[in-house]
Amino acid sequence: MFKGVLDGQACSWNKSLPTWESCYMQILQARQFSGGPRSRATHWKQTVLYLEDVLTICEGETIIGSMTVAPNKKNPRDVDIMVKYSLSGRRCVVSRVQFYKMR
């Protein structure tokens, strides 16, 4: 589940969700890998998921949602992504489900 809170003095407009993958594995010893912007560079990539709505979020408001990622049934090298999000703010009220395919 993702949750975003704007800490600022004014309203902001959001049109996309930046995403990356991080994982933690423990086989013989703990290992952690991340493609995040604050992590050491790896071959893992970041991507941006563009939203159908422009979300106007003001100080103290919260975007709430979830993301599901699964291999595509026809081509397991492709990834199907479903994003659900909602915002009930002073300037923007929206609830939506969007689908993406990453190749």
Phi and psi restraints in degrees (range 20) as a CNS / XPLOR table:
assign (resid 1 and name C) (resid 2 and name N)
       (resid 2 and name CA) (resid 2 and name C) 1.0 -112.4 20.0 2
assign (resid 2 and name N) (resid 2 and name CA)
       (resid 2 and name C) (resid 3 and name N) 1.0 153.7 20.0 2
assign (resid 2 and name C) (resid 3 and name N)
       (resid 3 and name CA) (resid 3 and name C) 1.0 -149.6 20.0 2
assign (resid 3 and name N) (resid 3 and name CA)
       (resid 3 and name C) (resid 4 and name N) 1.0 130.5 20.0 2
assign (resid 3 and name C) (resid 4 and name N)
       (resid 4 and name CA) (resid 4 and name C) 1.0 -123.3 20.0 2
assign (resid 4 and name N) (resid 4 and name CA)
       (resid 4 and name C) (resid 5 and name N) 1.0 137.5 20.0 2
assign (resid 4 and name C) (resid 5 and name N)
       (resid 5 and name CA) (resid 5 and name C) 1.0 -127.9 20.0 2
assign (resid 5 and name N) (resid 5 and name CA)
       (resid 5 and name C) (resid 6 and name N) 1.0 129.2 20.0 2
assign (resid 5 and name C) (resid 6 and name N)
       (resid 6 and name CA) (resid 6 and name C) 1.0 -87.8 20.0 2
assign (resid 6 and name N) (resid 6 and name CA)
       (resid 6 and name C) (resid 7 and name N) 1.0 122.5 20.0 2
assign (resid 6 and name C) (resid 7 and name N)
       (resid 7 and name CA) (resid 7 and name C) 1.0 -107.3 20.0 2
assign (resid 7 and name N) (resid 7 and name CA)
       (resid 7 and name C) (resid 8 and name N) 1.0 93.7 20.0 2
assign (resid 7 and name C) (resid 8 and name N)
       (resid 8 and name CA) (resid 8 and name C) 1.0 -157.0 20.0 2
assign (resid 8 and name N) (resid 8 and name CA)
       (resid 8 and name C) (resid 9 and name N) 1.0 -177.4 20.0 2
assign (resid 8 and name C) (resid 9 and name N)
       (resid 9 and name CA) (resid 9 and name C) 1.0 -99.4 20.0 2
assign (resid 9 and name N) (resid 9 and name CA)
       (resid 9 and name C) (resid 10 and name N) 1.0 -13.8 20.0 2
assign (resid 9 and name C) (resid 10 and name N)
       (resid 10 and name CA) (resid 10 and name C) 1.0 -136.0 20.0 2
assign (resid 10 and name N) (resid 10 and name CA)
       (resid 10 and name C) (resid 11 and name N) 1.0 -179.5 20.0 2
assign (resid 10 and name C) (resid 11 and name N)
       (resid 11 and name CA) (resid 11 and name C) 1.0 -81.3 20.0 2
assign (resid 11 and name N) (resid 11 and name CA)
       (resid 11 and name C) (resid 12 and name N) 1.0 155.3 20.0 2
assign (resid 11 and name C) (resid 12 and name N)
       (resid 12 and name CA) (resid 12 and name C) 1.0 -133.7 20.0 2
assign (resid 12 and name N) (resid 12 and name CA)
       (resid 12 and name C) (resid 13 and name N) 1.0 155.1 20.0 2
assign (resid 12 and name C) (resid 13 and name N)
       (resid 13 and name CA) (resid 13 and name C) 1.0 -113.5 20.0 2
assign (resid 13 and name N) (resid 13 and name CA)
       (resid 13 and name C) (resid 14 and name N) 1.0 126.9 20.0 2
assign (resid 13 and name C) (resid 14 and name N)
       (resid 14 and name CA) (resid 14 and name C) 1.0 -116.2 20.0 2
assign (resid 14 and name N) (resid 14 and name CA)
       (resid 14 and name C) (resid 15 and name N) 1.0 129.2 20.0 2
assign (resid 14 and name C) (resid 15 and name N)
       (resid 15 and name CA) (resid 15 and name C) 1.0 -120.9 20.0 2
assign (resid 15 and name N) (resid 15 and name CA)
       (resid 15 and name C) (resid 16 and name N) 1.0 -2.4 20.0 2
assign (resid 15 and name C) (resid 16 and name N)
       (resid 16 and name CA) (resid 16 and name C) 1.0 -154.2 20.0 2
assign (resid 16 and name N) (resid 16 and name CA)
       (resid 16 and name C) (resid 17 and name N) 1.0 165.1 20.0 2
assign (resid 16 and name C) (resid 17 and name N)
       (resid 17 and name CA) (resid 17 and name C) 1.0 -120.8 20.0 2
assign (resid 17 and name N) (resid 17 and name CA)
       (resid 17 and name C) (resid 18 and name N) 1.0 113.3 20.0 2
assign (resid 17 and name C) (resid 18 and name N)
       (resid 18 and name CA) (resid 18 and name C) 1.0 -73.0 20.0 2
assign (resid 18 and name N) (resid 18 and name CA)
       (resid 18 and name C) (resid 19 and name N) 1.0 138.5 20.0 2
assign (resid 18 and name C) (resid 19 and name N)
       (resid 19 and name CA) (resid 19 and name C) 1.0 -135.1 20.0 2
assign (resid 19 and name N) (resid 19 and name CA)
       (resid 19 and name C) (resid 20 and name N) 1.0 153.6 20.0 2
assign (resid 19 and name C) (resid 20 and name N)
       (resid 20 and name CA) (resid 20 and name C) 1.0 -155.4 20.0 2
assign (resid 20 and name N) (resid 20 and name CA)
       (resid 20 and name C) (resid 21 and name N) 1.0 169.0 20.0 2
assign (resid 20 and name C) (resid 21 and name N)
       (resid 21 and name CA) (resid 21 and name C) 1.0 -113.1 20.0 2
assign (resid 21 and name N) (resid 21 and name CA)
       (resid 21 and name C) (resid 22 and name N) 1.0 136.7 20.0 2
assign (resid 21 and name C) (resid 22 and name N)
       (resid 22 and name CA) (resid 22 and name C) 1.0 -132.2 20.0 2
assign (resid 22 and name N) (resid 22 and name CA)
       (resid 22 and name C) (resid 23 and name N) 1.0 144.9 20.0 2
assign (resid 22 and name C) (resid 23 and name N)
       (resid 23 and name CA) (resid 23 and name C) 1.0 -142.9 20.0 2
assign (resid 23 and name N) (resid 23 and name CA)
       (resid 23 and name C) (resid 24 and name N) 1.0 156.3 20.0 2
assign (resid 23 and name C) (resid 24 and name N)
       (resid 24 and name CA) (resid 24 and name C) 1.0 -128.7 20.0 2
assign (resid 24 and name N) (resid 24 and name CA)
       (resid 24 and name C) (resid 25 and name N) 1.0 127.1 20.0 2
assign (resid 24 and name C) (resid 25 and name N)
       (resid 25 and name CA) (resid 25 and name C) 1.0 -129.0 20.0 2
assign (resid 25 and name N) (resid 25 and name CA)
       (resid 25 and name C) (resid 26 and name N) 1.0 144.3 20.0 2
assign (resid 25 and name C) (resid 26 and name N)
       (resid 26 and name CA) (resid 26 and name C) 1.0 -131.5 20.0 2
assign (resid 26 and name N) (resid 26 and name CA)
       (resid 26 and name C) (resid 27 and name N) 1.0 103.8 20.0 2
assign (resid 26 and name C) (resid 27 and name N)
       (resid 27 and name CA) (resid 27 and name C) 1.0 -106.2 20.0 2
assign (resid 27 and name N) (resid 27 and name CA)
       (resid 27 and name C) (resid 28 and name N) 1.0 -84.0 20.0 2
assign (resid 27 and name C) (resid 28 and name N)
       (resid 28 and name CA) (resid 28 and name C) 1.0 -92.9 20.0 2
assign (resid 28 and name N) (resid 28 and name CA)
       (resid 28 and name C) (resid 29 and name N) 1.0 -33.1 20.0 2
assign (resid 28 and name C) (resid 29 and name N)
       (resid 29 and name CA) (resid 29 and name C) 1.0 -146.5 20.0 2
assign (resid 29 and name N) (resid 29 and name CA)
       (resid 29 and name C) (resid 30 and name N) 1.0 161.4 20.0 2
assign (resid 29 and name C) (resid 30 and name N)
       (resid 30 and name CA) (resid 30 and name C) 1.0 -68.8 20.0 2
assign (resid 30 and name N) (resid 30 and name CA)
       (resid 30 and name C) (resid 31 and name N) 1.0 136.6 20.0 2
assign (resid 30 and name C) (resid 31 and name N)
       (resid 31 and name CA) (resid 31 and name C) 1.0 -134.3 20.0 2
assign (resid 31 and name N) (resid 31 and name CA)
       (resid 31 and name C) (resid 32 and name N) 1.0 141.4 20.0 2
assign (resid 31 and name C) (resid 32 and name N)
       (resid 32 and name CA) (resid 32 and name C) 1.0 -134.7 20.0 2
assign (resid 32 and name N) (resid 32 and name CA)
       (resid 32 and name C) (resid 33 and name N) 1.0 133.5 20.0 2
assign (resid 32 and name C) (resid 33 and name N)
       (resid 33 and name CA) (resid 33 and name C) 1.0 -127.0 20.0 2
assign (resid 33 and name N) (resid 33 and name CA)
       (resid 33 and name C) (resid 34 and name N) 1.0 144.7 20.0 2
assign (resid 33 and name C) (resid 34 and name N)
       (resid 34 and name CA) (resid 34 and name C) 1.0 -148.2 20.0 2
assign (resid 34 and name N) (resid 34 and name CA)
       (resid 34 and name C) (resid 35 and name N) 1.0 143.3 20.0 2
assign (resid 34 and name C) (resid 35 and name N)
       (resid 35 and name CA) (resid 35 and name C) 1.0 -104.0 20.0 2
assign (resid 35 and name N) (resid 35 and name CA)
       (resid 35 and name C) (resid 36 and name N) 1.0 15.4 20.0 2
assign (resid 35 and name C) (resid 36 and name N)
       (resid 36 and name CA) (resid 36 and name C) 1.0 -68.4 20.0 2
assign (resid 36 and name N) (resid 36 and name CA)
       (resid 36 and name C) (resid 37 and name N) 1.0 159.5 20.0 2
assign (resid 36 and name C) (resid 37 and name N)
       (resid 37 and name CA) (resid 37 and name C) 1.0 -66.9 20.0 2
assign (resid 37 and name N) (resid 37 and name CA)
       (resid 37 and name C) (resid 38 and name N) 1.0 -20.1 20.0 2
assign (resid 37 and name C) (resid 38 and name N)
       (resid 38 and name CA) (resid 38 and name C) 1.0 -100.6 20.0 2
assign (resid 38 and name N) (resid 38 and name CA)
       (resid 38 and name C) (resid 39 and name N) 1.0 6.7 20.0 2
assign (resid 38 and name C) (resid 39 and name N)
       (resid 39 and name CA) (resid 39 and name C) 1.0 -101.2 20.0 2
assign (resid 39 and name N) (resid 39 and name CA)
       (resid 39 and name C) (resid 40 and name N) 1.0 163.4 20.0 2
assign (resid 39 and name C) (resid 40 and name N)
       (resid 40 and name CA) (resid 40 and name C) 1.0 -61.2 20.0 2
assign (resid 40 and name N) (resid 40 and name CA)
       (resid 40 and name C) (resid 41 and name N) 1.0 144.1 20.0 2
assign (resid 40 and name C) (resid 41 and name N)
       (resid 41 and name CA) (resid 41 and name C) 1.0 -61.2 20.0 2
assign (resid 41 and name N) (resid 41 and name CA)
       (resid 41 and name C) (resid 42 and name N) 1.0 136.3 20.0 2
assign (resid 41 and name C) (resid 42 and name N)
       (resid 42 and name CA) (resid 42 and name C) 1.0 -134.7 20.0 2
assign (resid 42 and name N) (resid 42 and name CA)
       (resid 42 and name C) (resid 43 and name N) 1.0 -177.9 20.0 2
assign (resid 42 and name C) (resid 43 and name N)
       (resid 43 and name CA) (resid 43 and name C) 1.0 -78.2 20.0 2
assign (resid 43 and name N) (resid 43 and name CA)
       (resid 43 and name C) (resid 44 and name N) 1.0 -10.1 20.0 2
assign (resid 43 and name C) (resid 44 and name N)
       (resid 44 and name CA) (resid 44 and name C) 1.0 -71.1 20.0 2
assign (resid 44 and name N) (resid 44 and name CA)
       (resid 44 and name C) (resid 45 and name N) 1.0 143.9 20.0 2
assign (resid 44 and name C) (resid 45 and name N)
       (resid 45 and name CA) (resid 45 and name C) 1.0 -112.6 20.0 2
assign (resid 45 and name N) (resid 45 and name CA)
       (resid 45 and name C) (resid 46 and name N) 1.0 165.6 20.0 2
assign (resid 45 and name C) (resid 46 and name N)
       (resid 46 and name CA) (resid 46 and name C) 1.0 -107.6 20.0 2
assign (resid 46 and name N) (resid 46 and name CA)
       (resid 46 and name C) (resid 47 and name N) 1.0 159.6 20.0 2
assign (resid 46 and name C) (resid 47 and name N)
       (resid 47 and name CA) (resid 47 and name C) 1.0 -145.5 20.0 2
assign (resid 47 and name N) (resid 47 and name CA)
       (resid 47 and name C) (resid 48 and name N) 1.0 166.7 20.0 2
assign (resid 47 and name C) (resid 48 and name N)
       (resid 48 and name CA) (resid 48 and name C) 1.0 -121.1 20.0 2
assign (resid 48 and name N) (resid 48 and name CA)
       (resid 48 and name C) (resid 49 and name N) 1.0 128.5 20.0 2
assign (resid 48 and name C) (resid 49 and name N)
       (resid 49 and name CA) (resid 49 and name C) 1.0 -102.4 20.0 2
assign (resid 49 and name N) (resid 49 and name CA)
       (resid 49 and name C) (resid 50 and name N) 1.0 113.1 20.0 2
assign (resid 49 and name C) (resid 50 and name N)
       (resid 50 and name CA) (resid 50 and name C) 1.0 -80.1 20.0 2
assign (resid 50 and name N) (resid 50 and name CA)
       (resid 50 and name C) (resid 51 and name N) 1.0 137.9 20.0 2
assign (resid 50 and name C) (resid 51 and name N)
       (resid 51 and name CA) (resid 51 and name C) 1.0 -93.1 20.0 2
assign (resid 51 and name N) (resid 51 and name CA)
       (resid 51 and name C) (resid 52 and name N) 1.0 150.5 20.0 2
assign (resid 51 and name C) (resid 52 and name N)
       (resid 52 and name CA) (resid 52 and name C) 1.0 -70.6 20.0 2
assign (resid 52 and name N) (resid 52 and name CA)
       (resid 52 and name C) (resid 53 and name N) 1.0 -26.9 20.0 2
assign (resid 52 and name C) (resid 53 and name N)
       (resid 53 and name CA) (resid 53 and name C) 1.0 -106.3 20.0 2
assign (resid 53 and name N) (resid 53 and name CA)
       (resid 53 and name C) (resid 54 and name N) 1.0 149.8 20.0 2
assign (resid 53 and name C) (resid 54 and name N)
       (resid 54 and name CA) (resid 54 and name C) 1.0 -92.0 20.0 2
assign (resid 54 and name N) (resid 54 and name CA)
       (resid 54 and name C) (resid 55 and name N) 1.0 117.8 20.0 2
assign (resid 54 and name C) (resid 55 and name N)
       (resid 55 and name CA) (resid 55 and name C) 1.0 -93.9 20.0 2
assign (resid 55 and name N) (resid 55 and name CA)
       (resid 55 and name C) (resid 56 and name N) 1.0 119.4 20.0 2
assign (resid 55 and name C) (resid 56 and name N)
       (resid 56 and name CA) (resid 56 and name C) 1.0 -95.9 20.0 2
assign (resid 56 and name N) (resid 56 and name CA)
       (resid 56 and name C) (resid 57 and name N) 1.0 111.8 20.0 2
assign (resid 56 and name C) (resid 57 and name N)
       (resid 57 and name CA) (resid 57 and name C) 1.0 -117.6 20.0 2
assign (resid 57 and name N) (resid 57 and name CA)
       (resid 57 and name C) (resid 58 and name N) 1.0 129.9 20.0 2
assign (resid 57 and name C) (resid 58 and name N)
       (resid 58 and name CA) (resid 58 and name C) 1.0 -104.9 20.0 2
assign (resid 58 and name N) (resid 58 and name CA)
       (resid 58 and name C) (resid 59 and name N) 1.0 167.5 20.0 2
assign (resid 58 and name C) (resid 59 and name N)
       (resid 59 and name CA) (resid 59 and name C) 1.0 -51.0 20.0 2
assign (resid 59 and name N) (resid 59 and name CA)
       (resid 59 and name C) (resid 60 and name N) 1.0 131.0 20.0 2
assign (resid 59 and name C) (resid 60 and name N)
       (resid 60 and name CA) (resid 60 and name C) 1.0 85.3 20.0 2
assign (resid 60 and name N) (resid 60 and name CA)
       (resid 60 and name C) (resid 61 and name N) 1.0 -8.5 20.0 2
assign (resid 60 and name C) (resid 61 and name N)
       (resid 61 and name CA) (resid 61 and name C) 1.0 -86.6 20.0 2
assign (resid 61 and name N) (resid 61 and name CA)
       (resid 61 and name C) (resid 62 and name N) 1.0 160.4 20.0 2
assign (resid 61 and name C) (resid 62 and name N)
       (resid 62 and name CA) (resid 62 and name C) 1.0 -132.8 20.0 2
assign (resid 62 and name N) (resid 62 and name CA)
       (resid 62 and name C) (resid 63 and name N) 1.0 133.5 20.0 2
assign (resid 62 and name C) (resid 63 and name N)
       (resid 63 and name CA) (resid 63 and name C) 1.0 -92.5 20.0 2
assign (resid 63 and name N) (resid 63 and name CA)
       (resid 63 and name C) (resid 64 and name N) 1.0 126.3 20.0 2
assign (resid 63 and name C) (resid 64 and name N)
       (resid 64 and name CA) (resid 64 and name C) 1.0 -120.3 20.0 2
assign (resid 64 and name N) (resid 64 and name CA)
       (resid 64 and name C) (resid 65 and name N) 1.0 139.6 20.0 2
assign (resid 64 and name C) (resid 65 and name N)
       (resid 65 and name CA) (resid 65 and name C) 1.0 -174.2 20.0 2
assign (resid 65 and name N) (resid 65 and name CA)
       (resid 65 and name C) (resid 66 and name N) 1.0 -172.0 20.0 2
assign (resid 65 and name C) (resid 66 and name N)
       (resid 66 and name CA) (resid 66 and name C) 1.0 -145.9 20.0 2
assign (resid 66 and name N) (resid 66 and name CA)
       (resid 66 and name C) (resid 67 and name N) 1.0 159.1 20.0 2
assign (resid 66 and name C) (resid 67 and name N)
       (resid 67 and name CA) (resid 67 and name C) 1.0 -133.6 20.0 2
assign (resid 67 and name N) (resid 67 and name CA)
       (resid 67 and name C) (resid 68 and name N) 1.0 133.2 20.0 2
assign (resid 67 and name C) (resid 68 and name N)
       (resid 68 and name CA) (resid 68 and name C) 1.0 -117.1 20.0 2
assign (resid 68 and name N) (resid 68 and name CA)
       (resid 68 and name C) (resid 69 and name N) 1.0 131.1 20.0 2
assign (resid 68 and name C) (resid 69 and name N)
       (resid 69 and name CA) (resid 69 and name C) 1.0 -124.5 20.0 2
assign (resid 69 and name N) (resid 69 and name CA)
       (resid 69 and name C) (resid 70 and name N) 1.0 129.1 20.0 2
assign (resid 69 and name C) (resid 70 and name N)
       (resid 70 and name CA) (resid 70 and name C) 1.0 -148.0 20.0 2
assign (resid 70 and name N) (resid 70 and name CA)
       (resid 70 and name C) (resid 71 and name N) 1.0 152.2 20.0 2
assign (resid 70 and name C) (resid 71 and name N)
       (resid 71 and name CA) (resid 71 and name C) 1.0 -62.7 20.0 2
assign (resid 71 and name N) (resid 71 and name CA)
       (resid 71 and name C) (resid 72 and name N) 1.0 143.1 20.0 2
assign (resid 71 and name C) (resid 72 and name N)
       (resid 72 and name CA) (resid 72 and name C) 1.0 -67.8 20.0 2
assign (resid 72 and name N) (resid 72 and name CA)
       (resid 72 and name C) (resid 73 and name N) 1.0 139.5 20.0 2
assign (resid 72 and name C) (resid 73 and name N)
       (resid 73 and name CA) (resid 73 and name C) 1.0 -68.6 20.0 2
assign (resid 73 and name N) (resid 73 and name CA)
       (resid 73 and name C) (resid 74 and name N) 1.0 -32.0 20.0 2
assign (resid 73 and name C) (resid 74 and name N)
       (resid 74 and name CA) (resid 74 and name C) 1.0 -83.8 20.0 2
assign (resid 74 and name N) (resid 74 and name CA)
       (resid 74 and name C) (resid 75 and name N) 1.0 -36.6 20.0 2
assign (resid 74 and name C) (resid 75 and name N)
       (resid 75 and name CA) (resid 75 and name C) 1.0 -135.1 20.0 2
assign (resid 75 and name N) (resid 75 and name CA)
       (resid 75 and name C) (resid 76 and name N) 1.0 103.7 20.0 2
assign (resid 75 and name C) (resid 76 and name N)
       (resid 76 and name CA) (resid 76 and name C) 1.0 -66.2 20.0 2
assign (resid 76 and name N) (resid 76 and name CA)
       (resid 76 and name C) (resid 77 and name N) 1.0 -9.2 20.0 2
assign (resid 76 and name C) (resid 77 and name N)
       (resid 77 and name CA) (resid 77 and name C) 1.0 -82.5 20.0 2
assign (resid 77 and name N) (resid 77 and name CA)
       (resid 77 and name C) (resid 78 and name N) 1.0 -16.8 20.0 2
assign (resid 77 and name C) (resid 78 and name N)
       (resid 78 and name CA) (resid 78 and name C) 1.0 -87.3 20.0 2
assign (resid 78 and name N) (resid 78 and name CA)
       (resid 78 and name C) (resid 79 and name N) 1.0 156.7 20.0 2
assign (resid 78 and name C) (resid 79 and name N)
       (resid 79 and name CA) (resid 79 and name C) 1.0 -124.6 20.0 2
assign (resid 79 and name N) (resid 79 and name CA)
       (resid 79 and name C) (resid 80 and name N) 1.0 130.5 20.0 2
assign (resid 79 and name C) (resid 80 and name N)
       (resid 80 and name CA) (resid 80 and name C) 1.0 -96.5 20.0 2
assign (resid 80 and name N) (resid 80 and name CA)
       (resid 80 and name C) (resid 81 and name N) 1.0 132.4 20.0 2
assign (resid 80 and name C) (resid 81 and name N)
       (resid 81 and name CA) (resid 81 and name C) 1.0 -124.4 20.0 2
assign (resid 81 and name N) (resid 81 and name CA)
       (resid 81 and name C) (resid 82 and name N) 1.0 132.8 20.0 2
assign (resid 81 and name C) (resid 82 and name N)
       (resid 82 and name CA) (resid 82 and name C) 1.0 -121.4 20.0 2
assign (resid 82 and name N) (resid 82 and name CA)
       (resid 82 and name C) (resid 83 and name N) 1.0 127.7 20.0 2
assign (resid 82 and name C) (resid 83 and name N)
       (resid 83 and name CA) (resid 83 and name C) 1.0 -119.5 20.0 2
assign (resid 83 and name N) (resid 83 and name CA)
       (resid 83 and name C) (resid 84 and name N) 1.0 126.8 20.0 2
assign (resid 83 and name C) (resid 84 and name N)
       (resid 84 and name CA) (resid 84 and name C) 1.0 -113.2 20.0 2
assign (resid 84 and name N) (resid 84 and name CA)
       (resid 84 and name C) (resid 85 and name N) 1.0 132.7 20.0 2
assign (resid 84 and name C) (resid 85 and name N)
       (resid 85 and name CA) (resid 85 and name C) 1.0 -146.9 20.0 2
assign (resid 85 and name N) (resid 85 and name CA)
       (resid 85 and name C) (resid 86 and name N) 1.0 155.0 20.0 2
assign (resid 85 and name C) (resid 86 and name N)
       (resid 86 and name CA) (resid 86 and name C) 1.0 -148.8 20.0 2
assign (resid 86 and name N) (resid 86 and name CA)
       (resid 86 and name C) (resid 87 and name N) 1.0 150.5 20.0 2
assign (resid 86 and name C) (resid 87 and name N)
       (resid 87 and name CA) (resid 87 and name C) 1.0 -144.7 20.0 2
assign (resid 87 and name N) (resid 87 and name CA)
       (resid 87 and name C) (resid 88 and name N) 1.0 128.7 20.0 2
assign (resid 87 and name C) (resid 88 and name N)
       (resid 88 and name CA) (resid 88 and name C) 1.0 -123.6 20.0 2
assign (resid 88 and name N) (resid 88 and name CA)
       (resid 88 and name C) (resid 89 and name N) 1.0 83.8 20.0 2
assign (resid 88 and name C) (resid 89 and name N)
       (resid 89 and name CA) (resid 89 and name C) 1.0 -114.3 20.0 2
assign (resid 89 and name N) (resid 89 and name CA)
       (resid 89 and name C) (resid 90 and name N) 1.0 -176.0 20.0 2
assign (resid 89 and name C) (resid 90 and name N)
       (resid 90 and name CA) (resid 90 and name C) 1.0 -70.0 20.0 2
assign (resid 90 and name N) (resid 90 and name CA)
       (resid 90 and name C) (resid 91 and name N) 1.0 -37.0 20.0 2
assign (resid 90 and name C) (resid 91 and name N)
       (resid 91 and name CA) (resid 91 and name C) 1.0 -109.3 20.0 2
assign (resid 91 and name N) (resid 91 and name CA)
       (resid 91 and name C) (resid 92 and name N) 1.0 -7.2 20.0 2
assign (resid 91 and name C) (resid 92 and name N)
       (resid 92 and name CA) (resid 92 and name C) 1.0 -149.8 20.0 2
assign (resid 92 and name N) (resid 92 and name CA)
       (resid 92 and name C) (resid 93 and name N) 1.0 128.2 20.0 2
assign (resid 92 and name C) (resid 93 and name N)
       (resid 93 and name CA) (resid 93 and name C) 1.0 -127.8 20.0 2
assign (resid 93 and name N) (resid 93 and name CA)
       (resid 93 and name C) (resid 94 and name N) 1.0 118.8 20.0 2
assign (resid 93 and name C) (resid 94 and name N)
       (resid 94 and name CA) (resid 94 and name C) 1.0 -152.4 20.0 2
assign (resid 94 and name N) (resid 94 and name CA)
       (resid 94 and name C) (resid 95 and name N) 1.0 148.0 20.0 2
assign (resid 94 and name C) (resid 95 and name N)
       (resid 95 and name CA) (resid 95 and name C) 1.0 -144.8 20.0 2
assign (resid 95 and name N) (resid 95 and name CA)
       (resid 95 and name C) (resid 96 and name N) 1.0 122.2 20.0 2
assign (resid 95 and name C) (resid 96 and name N)
       (resid 96 and name CA) (resid 96 and name C) 1.0 -149.3 20.0 2
assign (resid 96 and name N) (resid 96 and name CA)
       (resid 96 and name C) (resid 97 and name N) 1.0 154.6 20.0 2
assign (resid 96 and name C) (resid 97 and name N)
       (resid 97 and name CA) (resid 97 and name C) 1.0 -119.8 20.0 2
assign (resid 97 and name N) (resid 97 and name CA)
       (resid 97 and name C) (resid 98 and name N) 1.0 129.8 20.0 2
assign (resid 97 and name C) (resid 98 and name N)
       (resid 98 and name CA) (resid 98 and name C) 1.0 -127.2 20.0 2
assign (resid 98 and name N) (resid 98 and name CA)
       (resid 98 and name C) (resid 99 and name N) 1.0 147.8 20.0 2
assign (resid 98 and name C) (resid 99 and name N)
       (resid 99 and name CA) (resid 99 and name C) 1.0 -118.6 20.0 2
assign (resid 99 and name N) (resid 99 and name CA)
       (resid 99 and name C) (resid 100 and name N) 1.0 141.6 20.0 2
assign (resid 99 and name C) (resid 100 and name N)
       (resid 100 and name CA) (resid 100 and name C) 1.0 -135.1 20.0 2
assign (resid 100 and name N) (resid 100 and name CA)
       (resid 100 and name C) (resid 101 and name N) 1.0 154.3 20.0 2
assign (resid 100 and name C) (resid 101 and name N)
       (resid 101 and name CA) (resid 101 and name C) 1.0 -125.3 20.0 2
assign (resid 101 and name N) (resid 101 and name CA)
       (resid 101 and name C) (resid 102 and name N) 1.0 124.7 20.0 2
assign (resid 101 and name C) (resid 102 and name N)
       (resid 102 and name CA) (resid 102 and name C) 1.0 -106.5 20.0 2
assign (resid 102 and name N) (resid 102 and name CA)
       (resid 102 and name C) (resid 103 and name N) 1.0 129.0 20.0 2
